[in-house]
Amino acid sequence: MQDLFEKMKEYLNMDTEISFDEFDGYYKKVTAFLNDSWETLNEEDTMLMLFILDNLKSNGEERSKRKIKEAKKYAKMAQRTEIWANALIGRLREAGLTDEEIGKRYEAIYEAV
């Protein structure tokens, strides 16, 4: 989990954009991790994963608007990451967090990066 978060921080601090192949590879690592471990994530790791998913989603959506051959693939990745993000938000709500608390924690992660 921590490796995925550190990699996202690295991507966010880059001056250049990663290739489709690297984006796709990272996306696949994130979804494989979620498929195996999403139910066992603690609150902190769930928040970190939510941060990862949100960034994947927004970058995928942005790239899907371009006139490139991978546009549809980016759109699919954005849709799937949104589904995962909604599932994690649901778990956080079940754990007793309000939307406001989730938002504050998310902002704290964003500001720390």
Phi, psi and chi 1 to 4 in degrees:
 res  aa     phi    psi   chi1   chi2   chi3   chi4
   1 MET       -  -48.6  171.9   65.6 -133.2      -
   2 GLN   -62.5  -36.5 -165.8   62.3   37.0      -
   3 ASP   -62.2  -41.1  -68.3  -18.1      -      -
   4 LEU   -64.5  -39.8  -66.8  170.0      -      -
   5 PHE   -67.1  -43.9 -179.6   68.2      -      -
   6 GLU   -62.8  -38.6  -68.4  -58.9  -39.2      -
   7 LYS   -65.2  -40.3 -167.6   63.1  170.3  175.2
   8 MET   -63.7  -41.9  177.3   53.8   74.4      -
   9 LYS   -60.5  -41.1  -73.8 -173.7   -9.3 -173.6
  10 GLU   -60.4  -46.9  179.0 -174.8  -35.7      -
  11 TYR   -59.9  -42.7  -72.1  146.7      -      -
  12 LEU   -67.1  -24.5  -67.9  173.6      -      -
  13 ASN   -95.7    4.1  -71.1  -51.1      -      -
  14 MET   -79.2  151.7  -68.7  174.1   62.8      -
  15 ASP   -88.7  -19.0  -67.9  -26.9      -      -
  16 THR  -114.3  164.0   57.6      -      -      -
  17 GLU   -92.6  141.7 -168.4  173.8  -87.8      -
  18 ILE   -76.7  159.6   61.8  172.9      -      -
  19 SER   -73.7  166.3   68.0      -      -      -
  20 PHE   -58.3  -44.7  170.9   78.7      -      -
  21 ASP   -60.1  -41.2  -70.8  -23.4      -      -
  22 GLU   -70.2  -41.6 -172.3  164.8   -8.9      -
  23 PHE   -59.2  -48.2 -171.1  100.8      -      -
  24 ASP   -62.8  -41.9 -174.9   53.0      -      -
  25 GLY   -62.7  -43.3      -      -      -      -
  26 TYR   -65.6  -44.9 -179.6   75.1      -      -
  27 TYR   -56.1  -43.9  162.8   80.7      -      -
  28 LYS   -66.3  -37.0  -73.9  176.8  179.0  172.2
  29 LYS   -64.2  -42.8  -74.3  179.1 -174.2  175.4
  30 VAL   -63.2  -47.5  168.5      -      -      -
  31 THR   -69.1  -34.1   54.7      -      -      -
  32 ALA   -64.7  -42.3      -      -      -      -
  33 PHE   -60.3  -46.4  175.5   84.1      -      -
  34 LEU   -63.2  -42.7  -74.3  167.2      -      -
  35 ASN   -58.3  -36.2  -76.8  -32.6      -      -
  36 ASP   -86.0  -31.8  -67.1  -19.9      -      -
  37 SER  -131.4    1.7  -53.4      -      -      -
  38 TRP   -61.0  -32.1   83.5  -79.2      -      -
  39 GLU   -74.6  -17.2  -66.3  177.1  -25.3      -
  40 THR  -102.2    2.7   61.3      -      -      -
  41 LEU   -68.7  136.0  -67.8  174.5      -      -
  42 ASN   -79.1  177.6   61.2   30.8      -      -
  43 GLU   -60.3  -43.9  -88.7 -175.4   32.0      -
  44 GLU   -63.1  -46.9 -178.5 -179.3  -24.9      -
  45 ASP   -66.6  -33.1  -74.5  -16.1      -      -
  46 THR   -63.5  -41.7  -59.7      -      -      -
  47 MET   -64.7  -41.6  -72.0  -57.9  -55.4      -
  48 LEU   -63.5  -41.1  -65.3  178.0      -      -
  49 MET   -67.3  -36.4 -177.0   53.1   72.9      -
  50 LEU   -61.4  -39.9 -168.4   57.7      -      -
  51 PHE   -62.1  -45.4  178.1   81.5      -      -
  52 ILE   -60.1  -49.7  -69.6  168.4      -      -
  53 LEU   -62.4  -40.9  -68.7  168.3      -      -
  54 ASP   -61.9  -41.3 -172.6   50.8      -      -
  55 ASN   -70.2  -38.8  -78.8  -75.0      -      -
  56 LEU   -61.5  -44.8  -84.7  172.0      -      -
  57 LYS   -61.0  -50.9  177.4 -178.4  162.7  -72.1
  58 SER   -65.7  -39.0   62.0      -      -      -
  59 ASN   -69.1  -39.5  -81.5  -80.1      -      -
  60 GLY   -63.1  -42.6      -      -      -      -
  61 GLU   -62.8  -44.8  -74.5  174.4  -17.6      -
  62 GLU   -61.7  -45.0 -176.8   61.1   35.1      -
  63 ARG   -70.2  -28.4  -68.6  177.2 -177.4 -150.9
  64 SER   -68.5  -18.2   73.6      -      -      -
  65 LYS   -82.6   -9.9  -64.8  173.9 -173.9  172.9
  66 ARG   -82.7  158.1  -60.3  177.2 -171.8  168.4
  67 LYS   -90.0   74.1  -63.0 -152.9 -178.6  -74.0
  68 ILE  -130.0  159.9   54.3  174.9      -      -
  69 LYS   -67.0  -23.8   66.2  179.4 -179.8  177.0
  70 GLU   -90.0    5.9  -63.7   93.7   -5.2      -
  71 ALA   -54.4  -45.1      -      -      -      -
  72 LYS   -65.8  -36.1  -73.6 -176.2 -178.9 -179.4
  73 LYS   -66.5  -41.4  -68.8  177.8 -177.3  178.5
  74 TYR   -61.3  -41.1  -79.4  121.3      -      -
  75 ALA   -62.2  -41.9      -      -      -      -
  76 LYS   -63.8  -42.7  -75.5  -85.3 -170.5 -155.2
  77 MET   -62.4  -41.6  -74.6 -173.8  -99.4      -
  78 ALA   -62.8  -42.0      -      -      -      -
  79 GLN   -63.6  -43.7  -70.2  170.4  -15.9      -
  80 ARG   -69.3  -36.6  -70.7 -178.8 -175.7  131.9
  81 THR   -67.9  -32.9   54.5      -      -      -
  82 GLU   -65.0  -38.9 -176.9  174.1   14.1      -
  83 ILE   -61.5  -46.4  -68.7  167.0      -      -
  84 TRP   -62.3  -44.0  -86.7  114.4      -      -
  85 ALA   -60.3  -43.5      -      -      -      -
  86 ASN   -63.0  -37.3  -72.2  -25.5      -      -
  87 ALA   -64.6  -41.4      -      -      -      -
  88 LEU   -69.7  -38.1  -67.3 -179.0      -      -
  89 ILE   -61.8  -41.1  -69.7  168.9      -      -
  90 GLY   -59.2  -41.8      -      -      -      -
  91 ARG   -64.4  -40.9  -77.5 -165.0   66.0 -135.5
  92 LEU   -64.2  -38.7  -69.0  168.7      -      -
  93 ARG   -65.2  -41.9  -73.2  176.7 -179.4  151.8
  94 GLU   -62.1  -31.0  -72.8  172.8   10.0      -
  95 ALA   -77.1   -4.2      -      -      -      -
  96 GLY   105.9    1.6      -      -      -      -
  97 LEU   -81.1  141.0  -86.0   72.2      -      -
  98 THR   -86.6  165.6   65.1      -      -      -
  99 ASP   -60.1  -35.2  -71.3  -16.2      -      -
 100 GLU   -65.3  -43.0 -175.4  177.4  -26.5      -
 101 GLU   -64.2  -42.2  -69.9  169.4  -37.7      -
 102 ILE   -60.9  -44.6  -65.8  167.9      -      -
 103 GLY   -60.9  -43.0      -      -      -      -
 104 LYS   -64.7  -43.1  -75.7 -179.3 -177.6  177.3
 105 ARG   -65.3  -39.9  -73.3 -172.5 -179.9 -174.8
 106 TYR   -61.9  -46.1 -178.6   87.9      -      -
 107 GLU   -60.5  -38.8  -74.8  -59.0  -43.4      -
 108 ALA   -63.1  -40.1      -      -      -      -
 109 ILE   -64.9  -46.3  -65.1  168.4      -      -
 110 TYR   -59.7  -42.8 -171.8   77.5      -      -
 111 GLU   -68.8  -30.1  -70.6  173.4    9.9      -
 112 ALA   -74.0  -23.4      -      -      -      -
 113 VAL   -82.3      -  172.7      -      -      -
